[in-house]
Amino acid sequence: MDIRIRTEEREIEYLSPFAAKSRFSKGREHTETECDIRTCFQRDRDRIIHSKAFRRLMYKTQAFIYPEGDHFRTRLTHTLEVAQISRTISKALKLNDDLTEAIALGHDLGHTPFGHIGEHDLNSVVPGGFRHNEQSVRIVEKIEKDGKGLNLSREVLDGILNHRGSGTPSTLEGKIVQISDKIAYVNHDIDDAVRGGHLKEEDLPRRCTDLLGKTVRDRIDFLIRDVIKNSLDKPDIIMSKATKDALYELRAYMFDNIYTNIEIVSENRSYEHFLSGIYFYYMNNFDEIPDEYLHNYTDGEPRERIICDYIAGMTDRFVLNLHKKDVK
């Protein structure tokens, strides 16, 4: 009996009846020979970690663009923090933490440079708009591995696609990542904003901190415990109404006071239209996109789509170097 089969049997025996079991996965678009050591979700996790897009997250903005100081979050550290919170909840609920981790690690692969500012900027010029969750799926399906994609399982793709906004993941593991993403970025971005001197803990809405806690650590602990308590032995991932209202009020506060405040997130430099400027530059100078990148595409792919993919995959520092070369 190989190791994978034993792992699959342990999942069936131990995990919650509401958990996604790797043996019963909906599979991949392209059928593959199973690994004798890892389950399908473990393989997906490993493929994401070893992808180029995952490594680039190290140099992409979380909340603050190129901040001074070594301890501010990047898109990579945010992703790891989401994975940690997600695994904690998943394990407590006896759900499939391998699937949970794979979704968490892949959920932001498609994020633009410059965080919320970059996504808004690119969304304003690309035909059909730009949404980083859809771009994350596009990366793992069509862009990674020289255009071959990672061929991830359908459960992981579903969780990545539906981790934001009004999306509804089809698995409880995906729903955990959806709420863990908010728990992580709201609280860790508050931590970075306090560290950068842009706000103080006492500036936060009092009714929120009275319930959730006065520190980042206390709030994250409270939120995780609330989700576990309300979701235990239930076919859904649930946060109590009062707790959810407080979390979303904090989130709204951060959007109003930090995320959309250009002077704060960019430390008084204007990055607001960098990506749209690069987009129009390449629309007029398409032949300057490197050949090794264009080789990932088949004939007939719209120029607008290729340029969007190219820009979304850039890191902050890559964009800044282009800007110095007057690619704008």
N, C-alpha and C positions, 0 to 999 in steps of 0.2 A: 504494500500500500504506500503510495507516495505522500509526501508531506502536505501538499495542497488538499488532497482528498480528506486527510485527517482534520485539517483546519476547517474545511467546509462542514464536516460532520460535527465538529465542536460548535460551530456557529448555529447549526440547526438545533443542537441539544441545549445550548446555553442562552442564546440571545432571545430577546423579547419576541413574542409572536408578531409584533409590529415592525420588526427590524427587516432590512433588506438582506437577504442571504446571497452570498456570492454564487453559490451553486445554481441559484434560480435567476441569475442576472438575465436581462433582456438581450445581452450580447453586444457585439460590435458590428459596425457596418460591414467590415471585412473580416470574415472568419479566420481565426488563427489557431494554431496548435496550442493547447493549454500548457502553462508552465507546471512542472512537477513539484515546485517549491511554493510559489506564490499564488494567491487567489487573483481573480481578475481585477479586483479593486486595489490590491496591493501593487499589481503591475502598473495600473493607472497612476497611482501615487508616485511610483518610481519614475515613470516616463515624464511626468510633469516636473519633478525635481531636477531631472537631467536635461530639461529643455532649455534652449537659448532664451526663450521668452521669460522663463523663471529667473534666470541669472540677471537679466536686464532690470528686473524689479529693484535691484540694489541701488540703481541710479535713477529712480523715478520718484517724483514727489508724492508724499502722502498728504500733508496739509500745508507745509511751508516750503517754498521754492528756494533751494540752495541756501539753507539757513547757516549762520555761523554757529559752531558748536557741534560736538561729536555725538550727542545723545538724542537728537531729534529723530523721529521715525521716518523711515522711507517706505515705499510701497512694499518692499520685501519684508521689513520687520513687522509691518501691519499684517501682512499675509500670515506670517508665523504666529502672531498673536491671535489671529482669528482661528488658526488651526488648533492652538493650545486650548482656547476657550471651548471650541467645538468638540474636541476630544473629551474634555472634562464632562460636558453635558451628555455626550453620546455614551460614554462608559457608564455613567451613573444610571442612565435609562436602559442599559443593556441593548443598545443599538449597535449598528455595525460601524465601529470607529475607523476602520480602514476606508470605507466609503466616505465617511464624514471628512476624514483627513484629506483624501484625494480631491473632493469638491472644494474644501477650504484652500488648499494650496493652488488650485487652478482658477479660483473665482475672479482674480483681478489681472490675469495675464494680458488682457486686452486694454488695460488702462493706458491713457495717453501720457506723454510728458506733462509736467506742470499740474497734475491733479485735476481738481474740479474746474480750474480756469482753462486748462488745455482741452478737457472734454467739451466744455461749453463752446469754446472757440471752434473746434473741429466740427461739432454738431451744427454750427451756424452756416457752414459752407459746403459740406458734403451732401450731394443729392440723396434724399432719403434719411438724412440725419446720421448721427453717430451715437451709439450706446455701447459702453465698454463691456457689458455682459455679452452682447452679441458678438463683439470683436474677440472676446476671450474664446468663444466657441469657434469662431472662424480660424483663430490661430491654431487651436489643437486639431481642427479638422482639415485645414487646407494650406497652412503656411509653414508650420514646423516641419523639420526633416526635409528641407528642400522641396516643399510643396506636397509631400506625401501625407503629412499629418501624423498624429499620434495614435489614431484609431482607438480612442477611449471607449469604454463601455457606455451604454446609453444612460445609465443612472447617473454617471459622473457628468456627462454632457448636460443632462436635464438640470442637475443641481447648479452647475456653473451658469447656465442660461437664466435660471429663475431665482438667482440669489438676491436680486435687487428689486426695489419698487413693489409693484403689484403682482409680480410673478408668483406662481404657486408651484413649488417643487413637488414632484410626484412621490418622493420618499421623505420619511421623517428625518433622515440624515441630511437631506438637502434643506429642510426647514430649519434644522439646527444651525447650519452655516448661515442661512439668511438672517436669523436673529443674532447670532454671534458676531457677525460683521458689524452690525449696529452697536452692539455692546462694546466692541473693541474700538471702533473708530471714534465714537462719541467721547468715550472716556480717555483714550490715549491722546486724542487731539486736544482735549482740555488740558491734559498734562503738558503737552508741548507748548500750548498757548501760555500757560502759566510760566513754564520754563523760559519762554522767550519774552516775558514781561508784557504780554498783550492782554492779559486779564488776570484776575485774582479769584481764588475759590469763592470768596464772599460775593463776587459779582454774579455768580450763577443764580438762577431762580431759586429762592429760598424753599418754596414748597417742594421742589424736586430734591434738593439736597437733604431736607428734613426727612424725607422718606427713604431715599436711596443711600445716603451717606455723605459725609463731609469730605472724603478723600477719594481719589481714583480707585485705590485698592478696595476700600469699603463698598463703593458702588458696584464694582465688577463682581465682588463676592455676593452682594445682595441680589444682583440681577441673575447670576448663575443659579443661585439657590432658589430663586422664585420660579425660574423656568423648570428646574428639576422637580420641585414640589408640585407644580401644577400640571406637569406632563407625565408623571410617573404612572405606569400601567395604563396609559391612555393612547388612543390611535392618532394623536396630534401633538404638536409642540405648542405649548400654551404659556403665555405670560399673563399674570393677573392684570385686570384692567387698570388699577391704580398705578401699578409699576410700569405698565406699557405707556400710559399717559405721561408719566414723569420722564421716561426715557425719550419719548418723542418730543416732549417740550424742550428737553436739553438739546436734542438734535436740532430743533428749529432755532434755538438760541445760537448754536454754533454756526448755522447757515447765515443767520442774520448778522452776526457780529464778527465771524472769523472767515469762513469759507469763501464768502463773496466779497470780502473786504480786500480789494486788490493791494492796497498799501501795506496791509498786515502780512498777507501770505507771501508777498513778493519782496518784502522789506524795501518798499518805496521804489522798486524798479518795475517798469511796465512790461509784463510778459503776456498781457491780455490778448494780443493779436499775433503772437509769434507763429502759431501753427497755421492760422489761416493765411498768413503771408507766405509761408513756405508752400502751402497747398497751391496757391495761385502761381507761385514761381515755377513749380514743377508742371503745372498745367501748361505753361508756356515754354518750358524747357524739359520736356519729358525725356529727351535723350540723355539727360544728365543723371538719371537714376541708374545706379550700377547694374551692369549686365548680369552679374551673379545673382542679383535680386530678381531681375525680370525673368530669369530662367525658371523660377518657381511657377510661372503662369502659363496656361495654355492660351492659344489664339482665341480671341473673342472676349477676353476679360476686359471690362470697361476701364479706360484710363483713370477715371475718377476713383474707382475701387482700388486699383493698384497704388495710386498715390496715397490714398487714405490708409491703406495697410502699411505702407512704408513709413509714413509720419507717425502713426499710432505706435509702431514698434520702436521708435527712437527713444533714447534716454534724454534726460534734461541736459546733460553736458553735451551730447551729440547735437541737440538743437542749438545750444548756445554757440558751439563751434561753427555751425552752418551760418548762424547770424553774423558772426565775425567775418565770414567770407562773403557777406552780402547776399546770401541765399534767403531772400525775404521779400 
